[in-house]
């Protein structure tokens, strides 16, 4: 219960959804009760079942007739040589109109005499399937059965929902069997139609074939679909007239009902509507109105209160989100703020130590930025910082990579699970992107805006005293080395193989001046730039 209440506070829309759900449930329950109270007389109940049966019959007949016309158009097209010679795409449009793709209508197929599908309303070319073993094919193969309604079955290639097949026979010029045109109609159509009709708690609606096969029934029980009621006494009155009304005992559940039935036009179908005898009570009508009005007012008040609460909570969450965004984002560059960066560094450092994974830190600093501001002004300086931020953002590819403004013209990039070589590659990509932006900088030796980048990595093996702060400090030392090396540089640079020193010369002379990036102890970088270099960099940075 506490968890549900917390969810409501975090998601205000759930308040309104919950209120609507409760209102709908209450309204549905009351609607059932009100309907039972409306049964004021047996005569009115008789009119009700007859009218309902008529309405359902008209709806079913109209939809089946539309489907039959679509099938007839396909039949005519399949016999027309002109249509058959059309290109496949145009032929598909000529044979199958859009009505064949209506809701609850399955595929329309044209088969040859062997039962192989040659035209398919939902695929061109037709899907490969053989229908020769199905009832609607075998019946038409034995003789012209007109528009034949099959027993319920599960389609093989469409959605596996209970359906019936409507088939027509195809004949060649000599009157011989040439295949069938068949369309599938999902039983869900009848179920939805029946669910939209109120017949009381004990009422029923049944659609049967004239041979007694049950195609759909409300209340719905899957085991009853496809069963036969031809041998029960209550079925016989259905065959004695095209429409009528009688009282009988249901064959499927044994309940006594007032039944109204109607044959569906020229088709071998019968719609039967039944009202339970216990639902026909007129004396409850007055109480029904009182209950309905009271419940309606309460539902309306509940919804209004829910809307008001939802609005207040939504405004509160939006304000919190805006404040959080302002706190987490650097307003100038759009990158993460220093607070977010520090938090992310702590999280990634802990993860790297726990899983013994590598973690890389890049410290990025604009070269000669003070000279840039002095010459171009602070507005241009802000623009330059935005350019650098954009270059950084566009060159960190993975979702887990993090970039933020560290302070002033300095930026920091965290690259989880990244070795030194990969980190140097990313740093070089960022450096080249900034340089390629061609931002003029008269105070730079290159004449363009550039950055220096220091790289430090943690290899997953945390020695005593190694902390996240030390990792950032190492990256900052690399940045100083990049400044000392002439700027527009990444430190450490890629390691290159060294030639052997000539005999008689010292190792320092053979290798040349030692780079600060070359100091490694047990796989860990120890950054100890000379005091003179550090003081010089600090002086002109």
N, C-alpha and C positions, 0 to 999 in steps of 0.2 A: 504493500500500500504506500509506503514511504517512497519507494522507487517510482511509482506511478505519479505521485504528487510532484516529485522532482522533475519528471518528464514534462508535466504540464507547465511548470515554471520556466523551463528551458525552451519549450516550444509552445508559444501562445496559441498557435493554430489548433493544437490538440484540445484546448478548452472549447473552442467553437465546434470542432468535430465531435467531441464527446457530447456536447449539448444537443447537436443535431441528431446524433445517433439515438440518444435517449428519447428525444422528441418523436423521431420516426418510429421507434419501438412502441412507445406509448400510443401514438396515433394508429399504428397498425393493429395493436391489440384492441383499441377502442373501436376501430372500423369493423373488426370481426363481431364484436359485441353489438354494435349498432345494427349491423346487418341482421343478426339473429332477432333483434327486437322489431325489425321492420316487417316481420312476417305477421301481418294483422289479420289475415284470413286465408282460408284454403283456396279461395277463388283467385285471390291475388297471387298466391304461390303458383297456381296453375298457369296464370298468364305469364308469370316470370319465367318458368321453365320453357314454355313454348317460345317466348320471345328470345330468350338466350340461345336456344337451339337454332332459331332462324338466323340470328345475327352471326353466330359462328359458322353456320352452313354457308351463308353468303360470303363471308370472308375467305373461307377455305376454297369455295368454288371459284371465286374471282382469281385468287392466286394460282390455283392449279390451272385455270384456263389460260392465264398469262404464260405460265410455264409451257403449257401444251402448244400455244401459238409459237413460242420460241423453238420448240422441238419440231413443229411442222415446217418452220422456215429452214431449219437444218436439213430436214428430210427432203424438201424441195431442192435445196442447194446441192445436196449430195447426189441427186439424180440429174442435175443440170450440167452437161458437158462444158458449157461456157464457164461456169463457176469453178469446175474442177481444173480447168486449164489456167486459172489465174495464178499469179505468183503467191507463194505460201502466206506472206504477211497480209496481202489484200484478201486472199481467200478466207483467212481466219476471221477478218473483220466482217466479211460478207456472211459467213455461215453463223457466227455467234455474235448476237447483239449484247449490249451491256446488261440487259435484264437477266441474262444467264449468270451473271456474277453477283446477283443480289444476295443479301444476308440469308443464311440457312439454305441456300441453293448450292448443291455440290457441282460436280463437273458434268458437262454434256459430252457424251461420246458417240461416235459413229463407228460401228464395227463392220467387218466383212463377214462373209458366211461362216468363216472358221472361228469367229469370236475375237479376232485381233482388232485392237483399236487403231483406226486409221486417221480419225480426226478427233481432236481434244480441245475443249473450250478453254482450258487453262494452260495449254502448252503447245507450242509449234516448233519443231515437229511433235507429233503425239507421243505421249509416254508409252513405253512398250508394256502392254498388259493384255492378257487374254481373259475374256468374260464368258466363255462358252459354258462354264459349269454353273453359272448363276441362274436362279429361277426365272428372272425376267427374260433371259436369252432363250432358255429352253422352251418356255411357253410360246414365244413368238416363232421359234424354229418349227414347232409342231403345227402351226397354223396361225392365221391372222386373228389376234385377240384384241384388236383395237388398242386403246390406251390402257396398258396393263399396269396394275399396282402390285408390286412385289411385297413379300413379307419383310419385316425389319431385318437388317443385316449391318455389319460393320464394313465400310468401304476399304478397299485394299490400298489405294494410293492417295486418297484425300484424307482429311482429318478423321481419325478413328472414332466417329460419333455415330450412334445408331441412326440409320437412314432407311428410306424406302426408295426403290427404283421405279421410275415411270418409263415404260418402253413402248416403242412403235416398230412395227415390222417394215423392213425394206425389201422390195422385190425388184428383180431385173425386168427387162423388156418382155421376157417370156412368162412372167408371173412366178418365177422361182425365187426361193428365199435367198436374199443377198446380204443379210445382216440386220442389225437393229440400230435405232437411234434411242439412246437411253440417257435419262437425266436423273440425278440423285437429289432427293429432298430430305434434309435432316429433320429428324423427329423433334429436334429442339424448337423448330418453328411452331409445332402444335403445342409443345409444352409451354413456351412463352405466351402463346395465344390463350391457353387455358388458365395460366397463372394470372392473367390480367382480368379474369372474370371472378366475381365474388358469388359463391354458391353456398356459403355457410360452413360451419364447422363439420357438418355431416354430409355435405353435398358432394357430388362427383360429376365429372365430365369425361366422357369416353368417346373415342373415335375408333370404329370397327369397320372392317371390310364386310361385305354382304355374306361372306362365307364364315363369319364369326371370329376372324383373327383380330386381336386387339392391337391397334397401332399406337395409341397413346391413351393415358388415363391420368386423371387427377383425382385423388392423391397419387403421386407417382411412386411406383414400385417397379424396379427394373425387371424383376422376375416375371411380372405380369405382361410385359411388352412382348408381343409375338405369340402369346397363348391364345387358345380358342375357347369361346363360350357358346359355340353353336349348339351344344347338346343340353343347355340349361333352359328351364321354362321361361325365364325372363327375356330370352333372346327372341322367342317366336313372335311376339307382338311387333317387333321391329320390321319384320318381313311382310306384315299383313297390310301395310299402308305406307304412303310416302312420308307422312307425318302424323303425329298423334301424341297422346298423353295417357299415362296409366300409372297405377301404383303397383310396385312389385318388389321382390327381394333380390338384391344384387347378387350376381353370380360370383364375384370375386371376393367380396368381404362380408356378404350375408346381411347387410343393413337394408331396412325397408325405406324406400324413398318414393317420392313423387317424380316420375320421369316424363320428360318431354323429348321427343326425338324428331329428326329431320334428315331425309336422304339428301346427299350432296349432289344436286343437279343430276347430270347424266352419268356420274361416276359411281363406281361400286363402293361407296363409302356412306356411313351413317354416323351422325353426331347425336349423342345422347347426353342430356343434362338432367341431373337428379338432385332434388332437395330432400334433406332428411326430415322425417315427420316431426322430430323433436325440436326442429328449428322454427316451426311455423307458429309463432306466438305473437298475437297482436297487442296484448295488454302491456307489453314492455316498451311500446313506442314512446310514451310520454317520458319515461325515465331515461330513455336513450338520448333524447334531445338535451335533457338537463346534464347528463354525464358528458355528452359531446361538447357542449358549450364550455363547461368547466375545464375539461381537459385542454380544449383549444386555447383558452385564455392562459392557462398555466404554461402550456408549451410556448406560447408567444412571449410571455414574460421571461421565461427561462432563456429563450434564445436572445432576447434583447440584453439581458444581463451578461450572457456569455459573450456577445459581441463587444460590449463595453469593456469587460475584463480583458478580452483578447487584444483590443486596441491599446490599452494601457501597458500590458506586458510587452507588446510588440515595440512600442515607442521606447520603453525602457531598454530592451535588448539592442535596438538600433543605436541608441545613445552610447551604450556600453561598447558596442562594436566600433563606433567611430573613435571613442577615446582610446580604445586598445590599439587601433590602427595608427593613431597619432603618436602614441607612446612607442610603438615598435618600429616605426619607419622614419628614416632621416628625411626631413622635409625638403631638403635641397636636391639630393641625388636620387631619392626613391629607394635606396638600398636599406638594409636593416640598420637599426640604431645600435649604438655601442652597448646598450643594455641587453638587447637581443643577442648581439654578438658574444658578449660575455657568457650569457646563459647557454648558448649553443656550444661554445667552446668547452664549458664544463660538462655538458651532456655527452658530447662526442669524445672528450678525453676519457670519461668514465667507460663509455662503450668500447673504445679502442683498448683500454687496459683489460677490461673484462673478457673480451673476445680475442685479445692478442692480435689486433689488427693495426695496420699503419694509419697514421693521421698526419696530413700535411698542412702547414700554415704558410700563407703568402702575405708578406707585408709590401704594399704597393704605395709608392710616394711619388708625387709630381716633382719633376726636376726644376730647380731654380724658380719655384713658384712665387717666392717673394718678389723676384725681379719681374715676373709676369704680372702680378697685381700692381706693382709700382708703375709699370709701363702702360698696361692696357686698362687698368681700373678694376674695381671689385666686381662689377657686373660681368665683365668678360671673364674674370676669375671664376665666378660662379658657373658660367657657361662651360669653362674648361673642366671644372670638377664634374659637371653633368656628363661631359663627353667621356671622361675617364670611367665614371660609374657605368655608363652604357656599354663601353667596351668590356668592362669586367663582367657585367651581367650577361652579355651575349656570348661569352666564351667559357662559361661554366655550364656544362651540359647536363649533368646528372641532377635528379631531384634533391638528393641529399647535400649537394654543394651549397655553401652559405657564403654570402658576401655582405660586408657592412662597412660603414664609414667609421674608422677608428678614431679620427680626430683631425681637424684641420684639413690638410690636403693628403692625409694618409688613409689608406684603406686596408682592410684585412679580409682574406679569403680562407675559408676552411674547406679542406678536401678530404672527407673521410675515406678510409680504405684506399689510400693513394700512396704509392712508393715515391722515392725521390725523383726518379726519372720521369714519372708521369707528372709530378708536380712541376718540375722544371719545364716540361713541355707546355703545360697550361700557362705557366708564367710567361714563357716566350710568346705564346699566342696572344696573351693580353698586351704585352709590350709592343708587339708588332701592330696590333689593332689600334692602339693609341697613336703610334707613330704614323700609321696609314691614314689617320683622321685628318692629317695635314692642318692642324691648328697652328697658325703662325706664332712664333715665340722668338723675338729678336734677341732675348737674353740667353738663348741656348746656342751652343756651338753648332747644333744641327739646323738651327733656324726654325724648328718646329717643336710643338709640345711633345714631351716624352716622359716616361716614367722609369724609375728604377725599382727593382723587385728583389726582395730577399726571401729565400725559401728555406724552411726547416721541416724536418719530418721526424715523427716518432715511429719506431719500428715495431711497436707492440710489446716490447720487453722493457718494462719500467724498472730502471735501476733505482736504488735508494736515493731519494732527494730529487728525482726527476718529476716535475710538475707541469701542468698546463701553462702556467705563467713562464716557466723556464723555456718551454717550446716557443712561445711568442717572443721571448727575449732573444732566443737564438735567431729567429727569423728577422728580428729587428737588427741584430748584428750583421746578418747577411745583407740587409738593406744598406747599412753603412759601408760595407765592403763594395757594394755596387756603386755607391756614390763615389767612393775613393777610386774606383776603376774607370771613372770618366762618365758616369751616368748613362741613361738609356741602356741599362744592362741588367741581366738577371744573375744573381749569385746564390748558390754556386753554379758555375757554368758546367756544361757537359764535360765529363772527364775524357781526356784524350790520351792515347798511349804515348809514353816518353821514350826517346832514343837513349841507348846506353851512353854513359859519359865516356869521353876519350881517356885513354890510359894516362894516368899521371895528373889528371885534373880532379879537383874536388867535386863532390856530388852537388853542392849548391851551384858551382859554376856550370856544371853540365845541365842541370835542370833549369837554370835561370833563377830569377828572384822567386821566392816562395810565395804563392798566393795564399791569402788568409783562408780561402775555401778549402785548402788541401789538408787542413789539420783534422785527422780522424783518430779516435781512440776507441778500440773495441767496438767499432761500428757506430759509435756515437760521435756526432760533430761537437768539437770543442772550439768555440769561437773566441779567439783572443786577439783581436786586432791591436796593432801597436798604439801606444798612447798618443804618438804624434799624429797618426792617421785619424784617430777618433776626434781629437781636438780640432783638426783641420776641417773635418766634415761638419762638425757641430757649428763651426764658425760660419760656413757659407751655405748651410742647408736652408 
